Amino acid sequence: MSIKNDKAVLDEIESITLDHYEKNAESFWLGTRDHDVSQNIEAFLQALPEDKPLDILDFGCGPGRDIHTFKALGHRPVGLDGSKAFCKMAYEYSGCITLHQQFLKLDLKKDSFDGIYANASLFHIPSQELPRVLAELHRALRPGGILFSSNPRGNAEGWQGERYGHYMELEISAAYLQQSGFKIIHHYYRPDGKPCDQQPWLAIVSEALSSSC
């Protein structure tokens, strides 16, 4: 599905998707708080320096499950979500700074983070906006910083109920990341140990290459 570069259309996509999460914040928390994402967290942290506290941005932090984990491991996580309800829940659960920012209207400082953890979030960004958003995340990372992303696999873009999604396989994902200054250093499919047709998630660990500018 192709979308015209129309601000009103993009605003509507983001508004409807966020409204879905606002209306279902509590049920989303109850349904996801016990999900085992330790494989993702380990893959992310293994690509980063060890034995020091890291500045981590949880991009699309939801109700705060993973920033709570990063804090418990001794790091300095900051959450970011477009849902006000999720930001409130994440702050109350973790005690961490939580930024209320929509994905298409980011305001992040340059060289602020060692790593950005985007678990089940980047797929909500329409395809024509993804290079710009990835470039903004690249800018927010320190040189050599790590971006972790985990998104549903597929070859489609559009609405699923009240949520907009852009679903990609590895080759297309890699092209977007390379275009925005990232180099893939590791990828895998989830859940671990299942046949390929039963692994709906693609996880990618990427390094932010130094800008030539």
C-alpha positions, 0 to 999 in steps of 0.5 A: 500500500502506498500513501501520498506524502500528505501530512493530514493522512500521516497524522490520521494514521498515527492518531488512530493507531495511538487512540487504539493503544490509549483505549486498550492500555490496561489490557495491553499491559495485562497481555504483555507484561509476562512476555519473555523477551530476554533473548531480545534484551540479551542480543541488544546488550551483548552488542554494547560495552559491558561493565558500565551503565548504559544510556538506553532509549526504549523506543515505544516503551509501552507500559514500561516492562523493558525499561524496568528490566534495564534499570534493574540491570544497572543501566540508565534507561529512558522510555519514549512512547506516543501514548500518554497512558503508556508513558504514565504507566511506564513512569509509575512502574519503573521510575524512569524518565519517559518521553511523550513523543510521537514517532513521526514528531521526534525531538531527540538530542544528538549523541544522547544514547549508547543504544536504542531498543525498539521492540515491536514499535518501528513497524508502526511507521509508514514506509515513506517516513521510515528512512527519516525516523531511522536517520533521527534515531541514528543521530540520537545514537553516539558513534558506534551505538546500537539499534535493536529492532524486532518487528513482525515479518511480512510483505505488506503495509496497511491497517489491521483493525485500528493499528497501522503496520508496515511488515518487512522481511530481512532484505527490505529491512536491511535496505532501510537500515543501510540507507539510514547509516546502519550496518546489521551485525546480527539477526534472528527469528522468533520464537527461538527453536520453532520452524521458520513458518512459526517464527513471525518476528524478525529481530535485528541488531544494527550498529550506527556507522559514523557519518561522512559529514 
